[in-house]
Amino acid sequence: MTENATATDDADPPSRATAVAGRLRRLLRRFDPTLLGLLGFLALPAYVSDSLSFLEVFEPFFLFFLWFFVGPIVDMVLARGADEETTPTDWLRMGGLGEFAVGYLMILLTFLNPMTVTQDLLQMAGGAASFLRHRGSLPDSESYEQQAPYRLPVDGTWTVVNGSPEREYSHSWIYPNQRYAYDVLVTDEDGRSRPEGTNTAVENYYCYDEPVVAPADGVVVDSFDAALEASRGGGFSHPLKRSIPGGHVVIKHAESEYSFLAHLRPGSVPVEPGQRVQRGQVVGRCGHSGISSEPHLHFQIQDSPDFLTAASLPVQFDDTEIEYPGVAHESDLVPGYGVWHAGDPDDSPDGYHERTFLIEGQRVTHDDAADDLPGATAGQRTVASAEPSRVVSTLKRAVLTLAVGGVLAYAVGLFASETVAVGAVAGAAVLALAVRAVAVLRGSTASGRTGWAGSPVGFALAGGAVASGAVVGPELLATGLLGYALVSAAESRRLRQSGLPTPS
């Protein structure tokens, strides 16, 4: 007994430290400090009325949003000190400290890009709108009943690196539009997304240029064949990117169910709005456009067609083979775990599932033996009611760039005179026209995006408003965000009332 006690005492110091590291990692998974940042918004009424100045006490809570940047560093440190793998993705080997540092640098550059900053703010505003639209109760994996059957949007074996139907392993729980999103890519058996020893050129990544397919029958309601893509992964994204998702396709499958497939390779999107697509039909190729640290596919099902203002939905996938190279998820963390493995009597997390949710860390493969696809000719038919209105598209882009103009005017106004701020916004309008002209001259596939004229119009309105002194940057931003949300809601309602397509 004494010998055992002595041996235990000798082992306790290192094992206790590593055990604590593992427990801290699990604790931070269960409780996300970023959520405390939401309390900071309680301070906003203090800026409207002096009688509410006491609410300024909530301002420090905004600092918890810094956990977006601090959290991954803390997790990396704890992972090195833990005694064993504690999360399902610990088996992955995707980049080192150098790529991590590059990723942080790109985040900082993104904050200098008024287009992406505005879209990020719009995600927050859209989240509030989603909360109201669902009467304070967003969809969850226990109660939501999906309307259409979905397959994986890729063929072959892919790895889920982000995403889950529950908060602990969610893609971005704090953003309702990405709460149930997934990031998937291809890895080898060692968890690497490109061969060991190769550089970060996008062509070296296993998933780059792989086909992306429609997850169910439907009608395309939006598509964008992005023109800009960084030539390298490893944390890099294109510094002049103009949108968060980059190249993307949105497909309507049911009354309030749309699939959203993003970061597609420029020049790879063969479908257009109004075109019918079938389950398993190629709608693009995996790429690195938009805000992306390396080539991958961002995929989600959402309740409306606009990514920035939609609420993502928890859905299960049919005919899926699942493999856990790392530690399996903790079933007690997962709401509605009993419905994960329908038709699987032994309830094993590995193997074939007729219908199941996905969770990060899994390697997943669609069993195409279950597919019974009709001919590809149906993809050429169009549905007029699903085609975007040019007027609505122009208005939507105009109010978005009005908000961008507000961000630009406010940011420049912090360091320069009002005249310089007006000049910056006017320069943005000229730049928008120049980008369009260059795209046309080059014959870019992105040049025909519906509503392009709204961009210079929005910047011109923003510049005129600031020059007149009638409004300032924050007011323009608020007006633009509200206008965008209203136009998106109107377009979503029109598509819901179109009655197409019927869920298969």
Secondary structure as the mmCIF struct_conf table of DSSP 4:
data_model
#
loop_
_struct_conf.conf_type_id
_struct_conf.id
_struct_conf.beg_label_comp_id
_struct_conf.beg_label_asym_id
_struct_conf.beg_label_seq_id
_struct_conf.end_label_comp_id
_struct_conf.end_label_asym_id
_struct_conf.end_label_seq_id
HELX_RH_AL_P HELX_RH_AL_P1 THR A 2 ARG A 30
BEND BEND1 PHE A 31 PHE A 31
HELX_RH_3T_P HELX_RH_3T_P1 PRO A 33 TYR A 47
TURN_TY1_P TURN_TY1_P1 VAL A 48 VAL A 48
HELX_RH_3T_P HELX_RH_3T_P2 ASP A 50 LEU A 66
HELX_RH_AL_P HELX_RH_AL_P2 TRP A 67 GLY A 81
BEND BEND2 ASP A 83 GLU A 84
BEND BEND3 THR A 87 THR A 87
TURN_TY1_P TURN_TY1_P2 PRO A 88 TRP A 91
HELX_RH_AL_P HELX_RH_AL_P3 LEU A 97 THR A 110
TURN_TY1_P TURN_TY1_P3 PHE A 111 LEU A 112
HELX_RH_AL_P HELX_RH_AL_P4 PRO A 114 ARG A 133
TURN_TY1_P TURN_TY1_P4 HIS A 134 GLY A 136
TURN_TY1_P TURN_TY1_P5 SER A 141 SER A 143
BEND BEND4 GLN A 147 ALA A 148
STRN STRN1 TYR A 150 TYR A 150
BEND BEND5 PRO A 153 GLY A 156
STRN STRN2 THR A 157 ASN A 162
BEND BEND6 PRO A 165 GLU A 166
HELX_RH_3T_P HELX_RH_3T_P3 ARG A 167 TYR A 169
BEND BEND7 HIS A 171 HIS A 171
TURN_TY1_P TURN_TY1_P6 TRP A 173 ILE A 174
BEND BEND8 TYR A 175 TYR A 175
HELX_RH_3T_P HELX_RH_3T_P4 PRO A 176 GLN A 178
TURN_TY1_P TURN_TY1_P7 ARG A 179 TYR A 180
STRN STRN3 TYR A 182 LEU A 185
TURN_TY1_P TURN_TY1_P8 GLU A 189 ASP A 190
BEND BEND9 GLY A 191 GLY A 191
BEND BEND10 SER A 193 ARG A 194
TURN_TY1_P TURN_TY1_P9 GLU A 196 GLY A 197
STRN STRN4 ALA A 201 ALA A 201
HELX_RH_3T_P HELX_RH_3T_P5 VAL A 202 ASN A 204
BEND BEND11 TYR A 205 TYR A 205
TURN_TY1_P TURN_TY1_P10 TYR A 206 ASP A 209
STRN STRN5 PRO A 211 VAL A 213
BEND BEND12 PRO A 215 ASP A 217
STRN STRN6 GLY A 218 PHE A 224
BEND BEND13 ALA A 227 ALA A 227
STRN STRN7 GLU A 229 GLU A 229
BEND BEND14 SER A 231 SER A 231
STRN STRN8 ARG A 232 ARG A 232
TURN_TY1_P TURN_TY1_P11 GLY A 234 GLY A 235
TURN_TY1_P TURN_TY1_P12 PRO A 239 LEU A 240
BEND BEND15 ILE A 244 PRO A 245
STRN STRN9 GLY A 247 ALA A 254
TURN_TY1_P TURN_TY1_P13 GLU A 255 SER A 256
STRN STRN10 GLU A 257 LEU A 264
HELX_LH_PP_P HELX_LH_PP_P1 ARG A 265 ARG A 265
TURN_TY1_P TURN_TY1_P14 PRO A 266 GLY A 267
TURN_TY1_P TURN_TY1_P15 PRO A 273 GLY A 274
STRN STRN11 GLN A 275 GLN A 275
STRN STRN12 ARG A 276 VAL A 277
TURN_TY1_P TURN_TY1_P16 ARG A 279 GLY A 280
STRN STRN13 VAL A 282 ARG A 285
STRN STRN14 CYS A 286 GLY A 287
STRN STRN15 SER A 289 SER A 289
BEND BEND16 GLY A 290 ILE A 291
BEND BEND17 SER A 293 PRO A 295
STRN STRN16 HIS A 296 HIS A 296
STRN STRN17 LEU A 297 GLN A 302
BEND BEND18 ASP A 303 PRO A 305
TURN_TY1_P TURN_TY1_P17 PHE A 307 THR A 309
STRN STRN18 SER A 312 LEU A 313
STRN STRN19 PHE A 317 GLU A 323
BEND BEND19 PRO A 325 GLY A 326
HELX_LH_PP_P HELX_LH_PP_P2 VAL A 327 HIS A 329
HELX_RH_3T_P HELX_RH_3T_P6 SER A 331 LEU A 333
BEND BEND20 VAL A 334 VAL A 334
TURN_TY1_P TURN_TY1_P18 PRO A 335 GLY A 336
HELX_RH_3T_P HELX_RH_3T_P7 TYR A 337 VAL A 339
TURN_TY1_P TURN_TY1_P19 TRP A 340 HIS A 341
STRN STRN20 ALA A 342 ALA A 342
TURN_TY1_P TURN_TY1_P20 GLY A 343 GLY A 343
TURN_TY1_P TURN_TY1_P21 PRO A 345 ASP A 346
BEND BEND21 PRO A 349 ASP A 350
STRN STRN21 GLY A 351 THR A 356
TURN_TY1_P TURN_TY1_P22 GLU A 360 GLY A 361
STRN STRN22 ARG A 363 HIS A 366
HELX_RH_3T_P HELX_RH_3T_P8 ASP A 368 ALA A 370
HELX_RH_3T_P HELX_RH_3T_P9 ALA A 376 GLN A 380
STRN STRN23 THR A 382 THR A 382
HELX_RH_3T_P HELX_RH_3T_P10 ALA A 384 ALA A 386
BEND BEND22 GLU A 387 GLU A 387
HELX_LH_PP_P HELX_LH_PP_P3 PRO A 388 SER A 389
HELX_RH_AL_P HELX_RH_AL_P5 ARG A 390 GLY A 413
TURN_TY1_P TURN_TY1_P23 LEU A 414 PHE A 415
BEND BEND23 ALA A 416 ALA A 416
HELX_RH_AL_P HELX_RH_AL_P6 GLU A 418 ARG A 442
TURN_TY1_P TURN_TY1_P24 GLY A 443 GLY A 443
TURN_TY1_P TURN_TY1_P25 THR A 445 GLY A 448
TURN_TY1_P TURN_TY1_P26 THR A 450 ALA A 453
HELX_RH_AL_P HELX_RH_AL_P7 GLY A 454 SER A 468
TURN_TY1_P TURN_TY1_P27 GLY A 469 GLY A 469
BEND BEND24 ALA A 470 ALA A 470
HELX_RH_AL_P HELX_RH_AL_P8 GLY A 473 GLN A 497
TURN_TY1_P TURN_TY1_P28 SER A 498 SER A 498
HELX_LH_PP_P HELX_LH_PP_P4 PRO A 501 PRO A 503
#
